Amino acid sequence: MEVYENIISRLHQRYFSNNSHIITEALQNTGLFQSEARHLLESHVKHINILLSHKKTGEDGIKLLLALVPQCPLVVLTKQGERWLRFCAQVINSGYCARAKIDACQSMIIILKGLPNLPELQRTVLSKPAAPLVTDLAAADSLWNCAALECLYEYLKVSPGQCLPHKTVLEEHILGYLDNPLTRVGQSDAVSRAGKVFAALPLPGMGGSGAQGRAEARGRQLTQLLAVAHSLMDYLFDGIVERESYRHTREYTIHLAPLESLGEISTDPLQTRLAAVTRLVNSLKFIAEMITADVNESVTIAPHDLLGVIFRLLQADIRTLSKYLSQEHKMLTFLMPSLHQHCLLLLRDVLLSIGESVDMYFGVIANLLLSTIKTTTIDNQPEWCTSGQQTRIIAYSVMSTVVEVSCGRHQPNPYLVTLILDDVIPKAQRVTLQNKQTKGLASLSLSKKKSKKKGYSVTVADCGSNTNPLPYLECFSRVARVALSLIEALFTYATHSMTQKIQQLLQTSVMSVAAAVTGVTTIPITYKDGKTRAQLYKTLGSIATHPHPGCPPSYTMIVHLLQKGHQDSDTLVASTCQAALGSVSFIMANPKICSLMHTMKGPSHHNTGEEDEEENLIQEDENIISPEEKKGKDRVSEDQTEEEEDKVEEEIEDIDKDDMVEEEDAAENGEEIEKILEEEKEDTDKEDMVEETEAAEDMAGSINKTHDGDEGSQDSAPTDERTIAQHLPSRKKPKLSHNEEPVIGPTLDEMLADFVDCGPDD
């Protein structure tokens, strides 16, 4: 705390204001106000209040307040929050500099965001009128309007009821941002923040039945912006034959300044066209904020009305517009790529908002995106020309969103695949920046005179510069990176809908590009950037993780390329290859995982298995059987069971007869066996016990074989294996019926015990 007090004692110094951001970051990193003693914090709060109470030191107090508020305890914020909001409003309303007003707005934003956790302070804020503060924030100038609009948006979220009486004044100031100068495509500016404020404006018709009433009121507000956009396109497309007309209403009740003043249309018509284009682009930004702002949970509007503005603007083909020769139409053709880019960004926001409902509009969207990409390619253009690359980048990104949102239900266009591969395949390595210039005597050339006089003329060779453009490698690298991300989306979400030819073409192209980039001394110019190479290996891994059933990938080749890519010097590329190797190795170790993935993709995917279809047909047949058919089947089953019982009884009788025959044969064979055993016992009386045990094992084996071969010979005496095999006839084992249990013979231990207990005469 001593260091910070030493710093704030020099607030009047100029270097403090220049280094205020690093001081604020140091406070957040150390958590100074959260770990200090309570009395030190209270003294610091008193010091800030003293600085804020005087006009001369108000700027210094705002600087210290901005550093304190993010770490201020709830007890102190509840007690001092109302006073600090009042001081911030005074700074905004008075003639302080723009830097002090920005700090005051940022302090208010932090306090307003924490109001849900401070119910007492929230009740106090809601009881205060919002008249001077919100109007001052809406009328902020360009030096601090971004912070002011963000603060106004948070205030409208907290207390919309207090701002409802000032709705007309706020709307007038906010709609003035429609004529603000344009910025780069995709850049967040004051117009985007003004669109968020317009989406949060309180409306008188937001009662109704809860959320449904609010959604319908926001839908009416959005319809006004769509009418403005259509009326502006009517003005710009005047005299142009459009492929399809849209009957959306052109009437709106919001108050806008006229595009042209008196006398300007005759002197400079291009100025009005530029103003119309600017207002059209800003209205597209307002529409995008209306459907993406977190303050609106839902907006009730027909999807066709919302997509109509996008379809109408994208169908204006540049090649068709170039046939019109008027000055206004030529200017519109010149500005049309910028309009297409802003329109594509709006289309991406609409797709993310609509969700799976885009399925019914996928055909129109795909055709318009393909035609937009076609217009970016120029015939016979130089090799490193960057025309249309920004439009292609945004179009590829939107196409990836379409594939992801629709879950790849539709087959991709083959011509689109060829355009993507043209951007992915690296260009030639050599780039000629200048022609070779000859100097000295080599630049001199002799030519014979055409006149009648004899002699030669000496001329110097012209050293002209190369007409090819300078290659901006970043642009081509970005195009390749976005195209690879689109291929990854196709492999991830549209594997089931792609034809085998397209699947094989994409696989071979990506693997050939990876082979050309991996493990080479000179990396292609398009893939110099590590982000592009990382996206290449990520796409390569998606081929293995989402295989096509009719075109299985080469896992060994993919693993080989990923292992080489893992040795890349770029850490991002190495980490991407490591993650891909983990997924591919898991799939190779578990081959059934691919079939499991195909079954888990859901009902939208095609089922290639025939067994599932047969099971479904069997289940359907069982469900369709009528009760009469069931009775007939029951009778047939009863007859079959009776016939089976008769067959079993006949088999049992045959088995009994066979047993009687076997018993008679066994009795005859038993007498012969006894004679043979008596002759053998006279020769083996003097043998050791070891030979007796071996003889017992042989006899046990012979008994087991006789038992298995003849079921009726269980009572016969044990004999030698060879003699039994010679004398006993061979019989086949009878088949057992279902009701008959198999006969279990004695174990080896039981037979040995019987052999030991018997006498020598036995």
Secondary structure as UniProt FT lines:
FT   HELIX           2..8
FT   TURN            9..12
FT   HELIX           14..18
FT   HELIX           20..30
FT   HELIX           32..35
FT   HELIX           38..53
FT   TURN            56..57
FT   HELIX           58..68
FT   HELIX           69..71
FT   HELIX           74..93
FT   TURN            94..95
FT   HELIX           98..113
FT   HELIX           115..117
FT   HELIX           119..126
FT   HELIX           131..138
FT   TURN            142..144
FT   HELIX           145..158
FT   HELIX           160..163
FT   HELIX           164..166
FT   HELIX           167..175
FT   HELIX           176..179
FT   TURN            185..186
FT   HELIX           190..199
FT   TURN            204..205
FT   HELIX           211..236
FT   TURN            237..239
FT   TURN            262..263
FT   HELIX           264..267
FT   HELIX           269..292
FT   TURN            294..295
FT   HELIX           303..314
FT   HELIX           318..321
FT   TURN            322..323
FT   HELIX           327..354
FT   HELIX           355..361
FT   HELIX           362..375
FT   TURN            379..380
FT   TURN            383..384
FT   TURN            387..388
FT   HELIX           389..405
FT   TURN            406..408
FT   HELIX           414..424
FT   HELIX           440..443
FT   STRAND          444..448
FT   STRAND          456..460
FT   HELIX           473..493
FT   TURN            495..497
FT   HELIX           500..517
FT   TURN            518..519
FT   HELIX           525..527
FT   HELIX           530..545
FT   TURN            549..550
FT   HELIX           555..565
FT   TURN            566..567
FT   HELIX           571..589
FT   TURN            591..592
FT   HELIX           593..600
FT   TURN            603..604
FT   HELIX           610..624
FT   HELIX           627..683
FT   TURN            685..686
FT   HELIX           689..709
FT   TURN            711..712
FT   TURN            714..715
FT   HELIX           721..727
FT   HELIX           748..757
//
